[in-house]
Structures are given as structure tokens and as C-alpha cells.
Amino acid sequence: MEMLNVAGACITVLMGCLGLFFPKRAATFTGLKAVTTPGRSEFRSTFGGLFLFAGIAPLILTMPATFLVLGLSWAGAAAGRVVSIFADSANSPKNWIAVAFEAAIATLLLIGDPITLLLETTGRL
């Protein structure tokens, strides 16, 4: 299970590297446009630095709680996208693929020790 958690964190790091070092490619990947300097800065900071450091933290700290937080963050992204699909009439195959991708990364990060930690801290185990 730990290898799956590590895989989820590594994918997050790769996504961060994409945003930090290749903001135009990240823009294409997300379907957004980074045509201005502030737009590229936003990709480098939010899609780059934030994702990069969020993915590195669990790999360095190797604590179930860090994988748990990152996994819940990915789950939140998937949930937010589902809300958008219905609230914003954004029902498209690309959005559903993104939901599946985000949910898959969340699953990788949450299975095993992180989900056990969540259940223990909420008194459900």
C-alpha cells in the first residue's frame, strides 16, 4: 500500500513540475490559457510550486497524515469539479475524465495507512 501512496505523491510532484517549468503545457493540459506574464506566474505558483511542495512533503516526511491531507486535497478537487459540472453546466467528457483522474490520485494517496488514520481519528475504527 505504501508504494501506491508514494505513486500518488510522485504524480503530484510531476504535475507540479509541469506547472512550474512548463506553464504553457500546463495551460494546455488544463484547458486554460496563460497568455500574460501574470497568467504564467499563476501557473508557476499554483499549478507549479504548490503542487510540487504538496507532493514532496509526504515523500520527505513519510507520515500517514501527510498522505492523508494530500489525498483529501485531491478528493476535494474532484468534488469541486463535480459541483462545477452540475452548477456551471460544465458536463463534458474532459471534465469527467478530470474527475476520474483526481479521484484516482486521491485513492492512491488514501488507501492503506492514511485511511486507517482517518478512521481512527474520527472514531470509526
A tleap script that builds the chain and sets N, CA, C and O, in Angstrom:
source leaprc.protein.ff14SB
mol = sequence {
  NMET GLU MET LEU ASN VAL ALA GLY ALA CYS
  ILE THR VAL LEU MET GLY CYS LEU GLY LEU
  PHE PHE PRO LYS ARG ALA ALA THR PHE THR
  GLY LEU LYS ALA VAL THR THR PRO GLY ARG
  SER GLU PHE ARG SER THR PHE GLY GLY LEU
  PHE LEU PHE ALA GLY ILE ALA PRO LEU ILE
  LEU THR MET PRO ALA THR PHE LEU VAL LEU
  GLY LEU SER TRP ALA GLY ALA ALA ALA GLY
  ARG VAL VAL SER ILE PHE ALA ASP SER ALA
  ASN SER PRO LYS ASN TRP ILE ALA VAL ALA
  PHE GLU ALA ALA ILE ALA THR LEU LEU LEU
  ILE GLY ASP PRO ILE THR LEU LEU LEU GLU
  THR THR GLY ARG CLEU
}
set mol.1.N position { 0.809 -1.203 0.000 }
set mol.1.CA position { 0.000 0.000 0.000 }
set mol.1.C position { 0.848 1.260 0.000 }
set mol.1.O position { 0.491 2.250 -0.639 }
set mol.2.N position { 1.977 1.231 0.718 }
set mol.2.CA position { 2.828 2.420 0.775 }
set mol.2.C position { 3.301 2.828 -0.608 }
set mol.2.O position { 3.434 4.020 -0.886 }
set mol.3.N position { 3.556 1.863 -1.479 }
set mol.3.CA position { 4.019 2.192 -2.831 }
set mol.3.C position { 2.941 2.951 -3.601 }
set mol.3.O position { 3.252 3.823 -4.413 }
set mol.4.N position { 1.679 2.621 -3.348 }
set mol.4.CA position { 0.599 3.340 -4.015 }
set mol.4.C position { 0.514 4.768 -3.495 }
set mol.4.O position { 0.283 5.699 -4.267 }
set mol.5.N position { 0.701 4.947 -2.181 }
set mol.5.CA position { 0.727 6.296 -1.601 }
set mol.5.C position { 1.852 7.107 -2.217 }
set mol.5.O position { 1.662 8.263 -2.594 }
set mol.6.N position { 3.026 6.495 -2.317 }
set mol.6.CA position { 4.189 7.166 -2.909 }
set mol.6.C position { 3.904 7.502 -4.372 }
set mol.6.O position { 4.278 8.578 -4.839 }
set mol.7.N position { 3.252 6.602 -5.098 }
set mol.7.CA position { 2.923 6.869 -6.500 }
set mol.7.C position { 2.023 8.096 -6.621 }
set mol.7.O position { 2.227 8.929 -7.505 }
set mol.8.N position { 1.032 8.213 -5.740 }
set mol.8.CA position { 0.150 9.381 -5.758 }
set mol.8.C position { 0.907 10.668 -5.491 }
set mol.8.O position { 0.661 11.686 -6.139 }
set mol.9.N position { 1.834 10.626 -4.533 }
set mol.9.CA position { 2.645 11.810 -4.238 }
set mol.9.C position { 3.558 12.147 -5.408 }
set mol.9.O position { 3.743 13.319 -5.734 }
set mol.10.N position { 4.130 11.129 -6.041 }
set mol.10.CA position { 5.018 11.362 -7.189 }
set mol.10.C position { 4.253 11.970 -8.359 }
set mol.10.O position { 4.778 12.848 -9.045 }
set mol.11.N position { 3.042 11.528 -8.597 }
set mol.11.CA position { 2.224 12.116 -9.663 }
set mol.11.C position { 1.953 13.585 -9.353 }
set mol.11.O position { 1.955 14.429 -10.250 }
set mol.12.N position { 1.720 13.881 -8.079 }
set mol.12.CA position { 1.509 15.274 -7.669 }
set mol.12.C position { 2.765 16.098 -7.931 }
set mol.12.O position { 2.682 17.232 -8.403 }
set mol.13.N position { 3.929 15.526 -7.625 }
set mol.13.CA position { 5.199 16.214 -7.897 }
set mol.13.C position { 5.352 16.460 -9.392 }
set mol.13.O position { 5.744 17.552 -9.806 }
set mol.14.N position { 5.047 15.458 -10.201 }
set mol.14.CA position { 5.155 15.619 -11.662 }
set mol.14.C position { 4.211 16.705 -12.171 }
set mol.14.O position { 4.578 17.490 -13.045 }
set mol.15.N position { 3.007 16.749 -11.630 }
set mol.15.CA position { 2.065 17.807 -12.010 }
set mol.15.C position { 2.626 19.171 -11.619 }
set mol.15.O position { 2.496 20.138 -12.369 }
set mol.16.N position { 3.248 19.247 -10.450 }
set mol.16.CA position { 3.869 20.490 -10.007 }
set mol.16.C position { 5.011 20.911 -10.912 }
set mol.16.O position { 5.149 22.088 -11.242 }
set mol.17.N position { 5.825 19.951 -11.311 }
set mol.17.CA position { 6.932 20.264 -12.229 }
set mol.17.C position { 6.406 20.774 -13.563 }
set mol.17.O position { 6.974 21.695 -14.150 }
set mol.18.N position { 5.329 20.179 -14.036 }
set mol.18.CA position { 4.716 20.628 -15.282 }
set mol.18.C position { 4.312 22.102 -15.160 }
set mol.18.O position { 4.631 22.909 -16.033 }
set mol.19.N position { 3.614 22.449 -14.084 }
set mol.19.CA position { 3.167 23.827 -13.906 }
set mol.19.C position { 4.305 24.797 -13.675 }
set mol.19.O position { 4.263 25.926 -14.165 }
set mol.20.N position { 5.324 24.380 -12.938 }
set mol.20.CA position { 6.435 25.265 -12.599 }
set mol.20.C position { 7.362 25.510 -13.779 }
set mol.20.O position { 7.744 26.651 -14.040 }
set mol.21.N position { 7.724 24.467 -14.484 }
set mol.21.CA position { 8.728 24.584 -15.537 }
set mol.21.C position { 8.154 24.718 -16.949 }
set mol.21.O position { 8.827 25.209 -17.856 }
set mol.22.N position { 6.905 24.278 -17.126 }
set mol.22.CA position { 6.277 24.327 -18.448 }
set mol.22.C position { 4.859 24.892 -18.343 }
set mol.22.O position { 3.892 24.178 -18.613 }
set mol.23.N position { 4.723 26.156 -17.956 }
set mol.23.CA position { 3.384 26.710 -17.729 }
set mol.23.C position { 2.489 26.679 -18.971 }
set mol.23.O position { 1.274 26.524 -18.848 }
set mol.24.N position { 3.063 26.823 -20.147 }
set mol.24.CA position { 2.235 26.774 -21.366 }
set mol.24.C position { 1.669 25.377 -21.582 }
set mol.24.O position { 0.515 25.231 -21.985 }
set mol.25.N position { 2.478 24.343 -21.316 }
set mol.25.CA position { 1.982 22.960 -21.437 }
set mol.25.C position { 0.933 22.673 -20.362 }
set mol.25.O position { -0.065 21.998 -20.616 }
set mol.26.N position { 1.176 23.195 -19.160 }
set mol.26.CA position { 0.192 23.018 -18.086 }
set mol.26.C position { -1.118 23.692 -18.459 }
set mol.26.O position { -2.195 23.168 -18.173 }
set mol.27.N position { -1.028 24.848 -19.096 }
set mol.27.CA position { -2.235 25.552 -19.537 }
set mol.27.C position { -3.005 24.715 -20.548 }
set mol.27.O position { -4.229 24.612 -20.476 }
set mol.28.N position { -2.287 24.124 -21.486 }
set mol.28.CA position { -2.927 23.262 -22.480 }
set mol.28.C position { -3.561 22.055 -21.812 }
set mol.28.O position { -4.679 21.666 -22.148 }
set mol.29.N position { -2.849 21.468 -20.873 }
set mol.29.CA position { -3.330 20.288 -20.147 }
set mol.29.C position { -4.624 20.593 -19.401 }
set mol.29.O position { -5.531 19.761 -19.368 }
set mol.30.N position { -4.715 21.774 -18.806 }
set mol.30.CA position { -5.898 22.137 -18.017 }
set mol.30.C position { -7.003 22.770 -18.846 }
set mol.30.O position { -8.130 22.919 -18.374 }
set mol.31.N position { -6.684 23.144 -20.087 }
set mol.31.CA position { -7.685 23.804 -20.918 }
set mol.31.C position { -7.790 25.294 -20.632 }
set mol.31.O position { -8.733 25.950 -21.076 }
set mol.32.N position { -6.828 25.828 -19.893 }
set mol.32.CA position { -6.795 27.251 -19.588 }
set mol.32.C position { -5.731 27.917 -20.461 }
set mol.32.O position { -5.007 27.240 -21.191 }
set mol.33.N position { -5.643 29.237 -20.381 }
set mol.33.CA position { -4.639 29.954 -21.156 }
set mol.33.C position { -3.799 30.816 -20.224 }
set mol.33.O position { -4.322 31.532 -19.370 }
set mol.34.N position { -2.502 30.732 -20.405 }
set mol.34.CA position { -1.562 31.563 -19.655 }
set mol.34.C position { -0.854 32.459 -20.654 }
set mol.34.O position { 0.320 32.253 -20.961 }
set mol.35.N position { -1.575 33.461 -21.162 }
set mol.35.CA position { -1.037 34.278 -22.244 }
set mol.35.C position { -0.345 35.544 -21.747 }
set mol.35.O position { 0.390 36.180 -22.502 }
set mol.36.N position { -0.568 35.911 -20.505 }
set mol.36.CA position { 0.078 37.106 -19.954 }
set mol.36.C position { 1.133 36.686 -18.944 }
set mol.36.O position { 1.148 35.544 -18.485 }
set mol.37.N position { 2.009 37.613 -18.606 }
set mol.37.CA position { 3.027 37.324 -17.593 }
set mol.37.C position { 2.381 36.948 -16.260 }
set mol.37.O position { 2.806 35.969 -15.646 }
set mol.38.N position { 1.359 37.694 -15.781 }
set mol.38.CA position { 0.708 37.266 -14.533 }
set mol.38.C position { 0.056 35.878 -14.648 }
set mol.38.O position { 0.017 35.123 -13.677 }
set mol.39.N position { -0.447 35.556 -15.827 }
set mol.39.CA position { -1.043 34.230 -16.041 }
set mol.39.C position { -0.012 33.128 -15.914 }
set mol.39.O position { -0.264 32.100 -15.286 }
set mol.40.N position { 1.153 33.344 -16.515 }
set mol.40.CA position { 2.231 32.350 -16.389 }
set mol.40.C position { 2.705 32.262 -14.946 }
set mol.40.O position { 3.018 31.176 -14.460 }
set mol.41.N position { 2.759 33.404 -14.257 }
set mol.41.CA position { 3.142 33.395 -12.837 }
set mol.41.C position { 2.154 32.579 -12.015 }
set mol.41.O position { 2.548 31.856 -11.100 }
set mol.42.N position { 0.889 32.693 -12.337 }
set mol.42.CA position { -0.138 31.929 -11.620 }
set mol.42.C position { 0.056 30.430 -11.841 }
set mol.42.O position { -0.057 29.644 -10.900 }
set mol.43.N position { 0.345 30.037 -13.067 }
set mol.43.CA position { 0.602 28.625 -13.345 }
set mol.43.C position { 1.837 28.148 -12.592 }
set mol.43.O position { 1.827 27.074 -11.990 }
set mol.44.N position { 2.900 28.946 -12.627 }
set mol.44.CA position { 4.130 28.545 -11.937 }
set mol.44.C position { 3.927 28.453 -10.429 }
set mol.44.O position { 4.510 27.583 -9.783 }
set mol.45.N position { 3.110 29.338 -9.859 }
set mol.45.CA position { 2.929 29.311 -8.408 }
set mol.45.C position { 1.891 28.274 -7.978 }
set mol.45.O position { 2.200 27.391 -7.178 }
set mol.46.N position { 0.680 28.368 -8.493 }
set mol.46.CA position { -0.395 27.485 -8.042 }
set mol.46.C position { -0.279 26.082 -8.613 }
set mol.46.O position { -0.266 25.105 -7.864 }
set mol.47.N position { -0.195 25.977 -9.918 }
set mol.47.CA position { -0.103 24.656 -10.542 }
set mol.47.C position { 1.304 24.087 -10.452 }
set mol.47.O position { 1.509 22.889 -10.647 }
set mol.48.N position { 2.266 24.940 -10.158 }
set mol.48.CA position { 3.655 24.513 -10.065 }
set mol.48.C position { 4.121 24.335 -8.645 }
set mol.48.O position { 4.136 23.221 -8.120 }
set mol.49.N position { 4.504 25.434 -8.020 }
set mol.49.CA position { 5.094 25.379 -6.680 }
set mol.49.C position { 4.202 24.720 -5.645 }
set mol.49.O position { 4.674 23.916 -4.842 }
set mol.50.N position { 2.919 25.050 -5.655 }
set mol.50.CA position { 2.003 24.474 -4.668 }
set mol.50.C position { 1.919 22.958 -4.820 }
set mol.50.O position { 2.040 22.223 -3.840 }
set mol.51.N position { 1.713 22.496 -6.044 }
set mol.51.CA position { 1.628 21.050 -6.273 }
set mol.51.C position { 2.966 20.364 -5.999 }
set mol.51.O position { 3.007 19.273 -5.431 }
set mol.52.N position { 4.045 21.004 -6.401 }
set mol.52.CA position { 5.368 20.418 -6.198 }
set mol.52.C position { 5.643 20.193 -4.717 }
set mol.52.O position { 6.010 19.090 -4.312 }
set mol.53.N position { 5.467 21.227 -3.914 }
set mol.53.CA position { 5.756 21.099 -2.489 }
set mol.53.C position { 4.724 20.233 -1.763 }
set mol.53.O position { 5.063 19.537 -0.806 }
set mol.54.N position { 3.473 20.271 -2.212 }
set mol.54.CA position { 2.452 19.406 -1.617 }
set mol.54.C position { 2.775 17.935 -1.861 }
set mol.54.O position { 2.495 17.089 -1.012 }
set mol.55.N position { 3.358 17.628 -3.010 }
set mol.55.CA position { 3.737 16.249 -3.314 }
set mol.55.C position { 5.032 15.827 -2.654 }
set mol.55.O position { 5.200 14.663 -2.290 }
set mol.56.N position { 5.954 16.773 -2.498 }
set mol.56.CA position { 7.243 16.459 -1.868 }
set mol.56.C position { 7.099 16.202 -0.373 }
set mol.56.O position { 7.772 15.325 0.170 }
set mol.57.N position { 6.236 16.949 0.293 }
set mol.57.CA position { 6.101 16.841 1.756 }
set mol.57.C position { 5.861 15.400 2.227 }
set mol.57.O position { 6.575 14.945 3.120 }
set mol.58.N position { 4.890 14.662 1.669 }
set mol.58.CA position { 4.703 13.280 2.134 }
set mol.58.C position { 5.901 12.383 1.842 }
set mol.58.O position { 6.199 11.467 2.608 }
set mol.59.N position { 6.586 12.651 0.732 }
set mol.59.CA position { 7.740 11.827 0.384 }
set mol.59.C position { 8.895 12.030 1.358 }
set mol.59.O position { 9.643 11.097 1.649 }
set mol.60.N position { 9.034 13.247 1.856 }
set mol.60.CA position { 10.103 13.541 2.812 }
set mol.60.C position { 9.708 13.121 4.226 }
set mol.60.O position { 10.493 12.500 4.941 }
set mol.61.N position { 8.486 13.467 4.617 }
set mol.61.CA position { 8.052 13.206 5.995 }
set mol.61.C position { 7.641 11.758 6.221 }
set mol.61.O position { 7.724 11.259 7.344 }
set mol.62.N position { 7.202 11.085 5.181 }
set mol.62.CA position { 6.756 9.679 5.216 }
set mol.62.C position { 5.833 9.374 6.397 }
set mol.62.O position { 5.968 8.343 7.056 }
set mol.63.N position { 4.912 10.272 6.648 }
set mol.63.CA position { 3.924 10.083 7.720 }
set mol.63.C position { 2.544 9.909 7.091 }
set mol.63.O position { 2.199 10.633 6.157 }
set mol.64.N position { 1.752 8.963 7.585 }
set mol.64.CA position { 0.421 8.765 7.011 }
set mol.64.C position { -0.412 10.045 6.964 }
set mol.64.O position { -1.203 10.226 6.039 }
set mol.65.N position { -0.250 10.934 7.946 }
set mol.65.CA position { -1.049 12.156 7.969 }
set mol.65.C position { -0.768 13.049 6.765 }
set mol.65.O position { -1.674 13.730 6.283 }
set mol.66.N position { 0.466 13.060 6.271 }
set mol.66.CA position { 0.777 13.904 5.126 }
set mol.66.C position { 0.158 13.343 3.846 }
set mol.66.O position { -0.301 14.102 2.993 }
set mol.67.N position { 0.145 12.024 3.711 }
set mol.67.CA position { -0.525 11.407 2.570 }
set mol.67.C position { -2.032 11.625 2.678 }
set mol.67.O position { -2.709 11.838 1.672 }
set mol.68.N position { -2.556 11.570 3.909 }
set mol.68.CA position { -3.980 11.792 4.147 }
set mol.68.C position { -4.398 13.184 3.691 }
set mol.68.O position { -5.388 13.329 2.975 }
set mol.69.N position { -3.659 14.201 4.095 }
set mol.69.CA position { -4.005 15.577 3.721 }
set mol.69.C position { -3.938 15.764 2.209 }
set mol.69.O position { -4.827 16.375 1.615 }
set mol.70.N position { -2.892 15.243 1.592 }
set mol.70.CA position { -2.772 15.378 0.140 }
set mol.70.C position { -3.894 14.615 -0.568 }
set mol.70.O position { -4.463 15.111 -1.541 }
set mol.71.N position { -4.210 13.428 -0.089 }
set mol.71.CA position { -5.299 12.648 -0.681 }
set mol.71.C position { -6.644 13.340 -0.549 }
set mol.71.O position { -7.442 13.349 -1.486 }
set mol.72.N position { -6.892 13.920 0.623 }
set mol.72.CA position { -8.150 14.647 0.813 }
set mol.72.C position { -8.193 15.890 -0.071 }
set mol.72.O position { -9.267 16.294 -0.517 }
set mol.73.N position { -7.042 16.499 -0.327 }
set mol.73.CA position { -6.988 17.654 -1.227 }
set mol.73.C position { -7.382 17.255 -2.646 }
set mol.73.O position { -8.162 17.948 -3.300 }
set mol.74.N position { -6.839 16.137 -3.117 }
set mol.74.CA position { -7.224 15.651 -4.444 }
set mol.74.C position { -8.707 15.280 -4.483 }
set mol.74.O position { -9.385 15.540 -5.478 }
set mol.75.N position { -9.215 14.674 -3.405 }
set mol.75.CA position { -10.643 14.332 -3.343 }
set mol.75.C position { -11.488 15.602 -3.382 }
set mol.75.O position { -12.543 15.635 -4.014 }
set mol.76.N position { -11.017 16.644 -2.704 }
set mol.76.CA position { -11.720 17.923 -2.736 }
set mol.76.C position { -11.742 18.521 -4.131 }
set mol.76.O position { -12.741 19.110 -4.543 }
set mol.77.N position { -10.643 18.373 -4.860 }
set mol.77.CA position { -10.608 18.863 -6.243 }
set mol.77.C position { -11.631 18.119 -7.097 }
set mol.77.O position { -12.337 18.728 -7.901 }
set mol.78.N position { -11.706 16.807 -6.922 }
set mol.78.CA position { -12.681 16.015 -7.680 }
set mol.78.C position { -14.109 16.421 -7.310 }
set mol.78.O position { -14.963 16.560 -8.186 }
set mol.79.N position { -14.366 16.610 -6.023 }
set mol.79.CA position { -15.702 17.007 -5.575 }
set mol.79.C position { -16.067 18.392 -6.108 }
set mol.79.O position { -17.195 18.617 -6.546 }
set mol.80.N position { -15.113 19.309 -6.069 }
set mol.80.CA position { -15.367 20.647 -6.600 }
set mol.80.C position { -15.678 20.623 -8.087 }
set mol.80.O position { -16.516 21.387 -8.567 }
set mol.81.N position { -15.009 19.754 -8.804 }
set mol.81.CA position { -15.253 19.645 -10.242 }
set mol.81.C position { -16.645 19.066 -10.503 }
set mol.81.O position { -17.325 19.489 -11.438 }
set mol.82.N position { -17.073 18.101 -9.682 }
set mol.82.CA position { -18.426 17.547 -9.843 }
set mol.82.C position { -19.463 18.636 -9.588 }
set mol.82.O position { -20.451 18.733 -10.316 }
set mol.83.N position { -19.249 19.455 -8.562 }
set mol.83.CA position { -20.157 20.576 -8.306 }
set mol.83.C position { -20.211 21.482 -9.534 }
set mol.83.O position { -21.288 21.908 -9.951 }
set mol.84.N position { -19.044 21.776 -10.111 }
set mol.84.CA position { -18.990 22.635 -11.298 }
set mol.84.C position { -19.727 22.021 -12.477 }
set mol.84.O position { -20.399 22.727 -13.229 }
set mol.85.N position { -19.603 20.722 -12.639 }
set mol.85.CA position { -20.286 20.053 -13.751 }
set mol.85.C position { -21.781 20.323 -13.694 }
set mol.85.O position { -22.415 20.561 -14.721 }
set mol.86.N position { -22.342 20.285 -12.493 }
set mol.86.CA position { -23.779 20.494 -12.355 }
set mol.86.C position { -24.157 21.963 -12.202 }
set mol.86.O position { -25.124 22.417 -12.815 }
set mol.87.N position { -23.416 22.706 -11.398 }
set mol.87.CA position { -23.759 24.102 -11.139 }
set mol.87.C position { -23.458 25.013 -12.321 }
set mol.87.O position { -24.161 25.999 -12.544 }
set mol.88.N position { -22.420 24.689 -13.074 }
set mol.88.CA position { -21.992 25.542 -14.176 }
set mol.88.C position { -22.344 24.976 -15.542 }
set mol.88.O position { -21.888 25.494 -16.561 }
set mol.89.N position { -23.146 23.924 -15.579 }
set mol.89.CA position { -23.479 23.249 -16.841 }
set mol.89.C position { -22.209 22.901 -17.618 }
set mol.89.O position { -22.116 23.129 -18.824 }
set mol.90.N position { -21.229 22.339 -16.891 }
set mol.90.CA position { -19.931 22.005 -17.489 }
set mol.90.C position { -19.802 20.509 -17.737 }
set mol.90.O position { -18.729 19.929 -17.573 }
set mol.91.N position { -20.908 19.897 -18.134 }
set mol.91.CA position { -20.939 18.451 -18.370 }
set mol.91.C position { -20.253 18.146 -19.700 }
set mol.91.O position { -20.854 18.246 -20.769 }
set mol.92.N position { -18.984 17.775 -19.602 }
set mol.92.CA position { -18.227 17.434 -20.807 }
set mol.92.C position { -17.360 16.219 -20.505 }
set mol.92.O position { -17.016 15.964 -19.351 }
set mol.93.N position { -17.012 15.479 -21.536 }
set mol.93.CA position { -16.132 14.321 -21.310 }
set mol.93.C position { -14.812 14.728 -20.644 }
set mol.93.O position { -14.308 14.010 -19.780 }
set mol.94.N position { -14.255 15.869 -21.042 }
set mol.94.CA position { -12.984 16.314 -20.463 }
set mol.94.C position { -13.129 16.522 -18.947 }
set mol.94.O position { -12.228 16.158 -18.191 }
set mol.95.N position { -14.230 17.092 -18.504 }
set mol.95.CA position { -14.424 17.295 -17.066 }
set mol.95.C position { -14.593 15.968 -16.332 }
set mol.95.O position { -14.064 15.799 -15.234 }
set mol.96.N position { -15.321 15.033 -16.922 }
set mol.96.CA position { -15.493 13.734 -16.268 }
set mol.96.C position { -14.181 12.951 -16.227 }
set mol.96.O position { -13.920 12.224 -15.269 }
set mol.97.N position { -13.366 13.098 -17.255 }
set mol.97.CA position { -12.037 12.468 -17.238 }
set mol.97.C position { -11.195 13.084 -16.124 }
set mol.97.O position { -10.470 12.379 -15.423 }
set mol.98.N position { -11.295 14.398 -15.966 }
set mol.98.CA position { -10.558 15.073 -14.894 }
set mol.98.C position { -11.044 14.607 -13.520 }
set mol.98.O position { -10.230 14.429 -12.613 }
set mol.99.N position { -12.343 14.409 -13.349 }
set mol.99.CA position { -12.878 13.881 -12.081 }
set mol.99.C position { -12.284 12.507 -11.809 }
set mol.99.O position { -11.842 12.224 -10.696 }
set mol.100.N position { -12.275 11.659 -12.826 }
set mol.100.CA position { -11.720 10.310 -12.659 }
set mol.100.C position { -10.234 10.367 -12.307 }
set mol.100.O position { -9.777 9.618 -11.444 }
set mol.101.N position { -9.476 11.245 -12.965 }
set mol.101.CA position { -8.048 11.403 -12.687 }
set mol.101.C position { -7.837 11.866 -11.248 }
set mol.101.O position { -7.036 11.281 -10.519 }
set mol.102.N position { -8.548 12.908 -10.837 }
set mol.102.CA position { -8.395 13.441 -9.478 }
set mol.102.C position { -8.807 12.417 -8.431 }
set mol.102.O position { -8.147 12.280 -7.401 }
set mol.103.N position { -9.889 11.700 -8.687 }
set mol.103.CA position { -10.338 10.672 -7.751 }
set mol.103.C position { -9.344 9.511 -7.682 }
set mol.103.O position { -9.136 8.933 -6.615 }
set mol.104.N position { -8.736 9.174 -8.809 }
set mol.104.CA position { -7.741 8.096 -8.819 }
set mol.104.C position { -6.508 8.480 -8.003 }
set mol.104.O position { -5.986 7.660 -7.247 }
set mol.105.N position { -6.040 9.718 -8.149 }
set mol.105.CA position { -4.885 10.163 -7.363 }
set mol.105.C position { -5.260 10.189 -5.884 }
set mol.105.O position { -4.468 9.777 -5.036 }
set mol.106.N position { -6.452 10.666 -5.574 }
set mol.106.CA position { -6.916 10.672 -4.177 }
set mol.106.C position { -6.914 9.255 -3.614 }
set mol.106.O position { -6.478 9.033 -2.484 }
set mol.107.N position { -7.395 8.307 -4.391 }
set mol.107.CA position { -7.450 6.910 -3.947 }
set mol.107.C position { -6.049 6.377 -3.684 }
set mol.107.O position { -5.813 5.725 -2.666 }
set mol.108.N position { -5.116 6.648 -4.595 }
set mol.108.CA position { -3.734 6.195 -4.391 }
set mol.108.C position { -3.173 6.724 -3.067 }
set mol.108.O position { -2.482 6.010 -2.341 }
set mol.109.N position { -3.481 7.979 -2.772 }
set mol.109.CA position { -2.921 8.619 -1.581 }
set mol.109.C position { -3.625 8.199 -0.295 }
set mol.109.O position { -3.037 8.284 0.783 }
set mol.110.N position { -4.866 7.751 -0.391 }
set mol.110.CA position { -5.643 7.460 0.813 }
set mol.110.C position { -5.654 5.993 1.224 }
set mol.110.O position { -5.887 5.694 2.396 }
set mol.111.N position { -5.413 5.079 0.310 }
set mol.111.CA position { -5.520 3.666 0.686 }
set mol.111.C position { -4.396 3.281 1.651 }
set mol.111.O position { -3.313 3.867 1.647 }
set mol.112.N position { -4.685 2.305 2.454 }
set mol.112.CA position { -3.683 1.826 3.419 }
set mol.112.C position { -3.672 2.652 4.689 }
set mol.112.O position { -4.727 2.978 5.232 }
set mol.113.N position { -2.493 2.990 5.163 }
set mol.113.CA position { -2.328 3.696 6.431 }
set mol.113.C position { -3.066 5.030 6.513 }
set mol.113.O position { -3.641 5.323 7.561 }
set mol.114.N position { -3.082 5.857 5.458 }
set mol.114.CA position { -3.788 7.130 5.588 }
set mol.114.C position { -5.277 6.975 5.889 }
set mol.114.O position { -5.815 7.717 6.710 }
set mol.115.N position { -5.951 6.024 5.241 }
set mol.115.CA position { -7.381 5.854 5.507 }
set mol.115.C position { -7.585 5.263 6.896 }
set mol.115.O position { -8.560 5.591 7.572 }
set mol.116.N position { -6.670 4.392 7.329 }
set mol.116.CA position { -6.739 3.858 8.692 }
set mol.116.C position { -6.607 4.987 9.694 }
set mol.116.O position { -7.340 5.023 10.682 }
set mol.117.N position { -5.687 5.908 9.459 }
set mol.117.CA position { -5.508 7.069 10.327 }
set mol.117.C position { -6.780 7.907 10.369 }
set mol.117.O position { -7.203 8.336 11.443 }
set mol.118.N position { -7.384 8.140 9.229 }
set mol.118.CA position { -8.620 8.913 9.170 }
set mol.118.C position { -9.720 8.243 9.984 }
set mol.118.O position { -10.417 8.903 10.756 }
set mol.119.N position { -9.872 6.952 9.815 }
set mol.119.CA position { -10.905 6.223 10.545 }
set mol.119.C position { -10.633 6.220 12.053 }
set mol.119.O position { -11.558 6.328 12.858 }
set mol.120.N position { -9.366 6.097 12.422 }
set mol.120.CA position { -9.011 6.114 13.850 }
set mol.120.C position { -9.297 7.478 14.467 }
set mol.120.O position { -9.839 7.553 15.570 }
set mol.121.N position { -8.943 8.552 13.777 }
set mol.121.CA position { -9.104 9.891 14.347 }
set mol.121.C position { -10.559 10.332 14.379 }
set mol.121.O position { -10.923 11.212 15.159 }
set mol.122.N position { -11.390 9.731 13.543 }
set mol.122.CA position { -12.803 10.081 13.571 }
set mol.122.C position { -13.610 9.112 14.436 }
set mol.122.O position { -14.829 9.237 14.553 }
set mol.123.N position { -12.913 8.143 15.042 }
set mol.123.CA position { -13.567 7.195 15.932 }
set mol.123.C position { -14.389 6.146 15.218 }
set mol.123.O position { -15.284 5.554 15.821 }
set mol.124.N position { -14.116 5.904 13.970 }
set mol.124.CA position { -14.892 4.946 13.198 }
set mol.124.C position { -14.192 3.599 13.081 }
set mol.124.O position { -14.671 2.721 12.363 }
set mol.125.N position { -13.067 3.417 13.773 }
set mol.125.CA position { -12.356 2.152 13.671 }
set mol.125.C position { -12.132 1.577 15.034 }
set mol.125.O position { -11.544 0.503 15.162 }
savepdb mol mol.pdb
quit
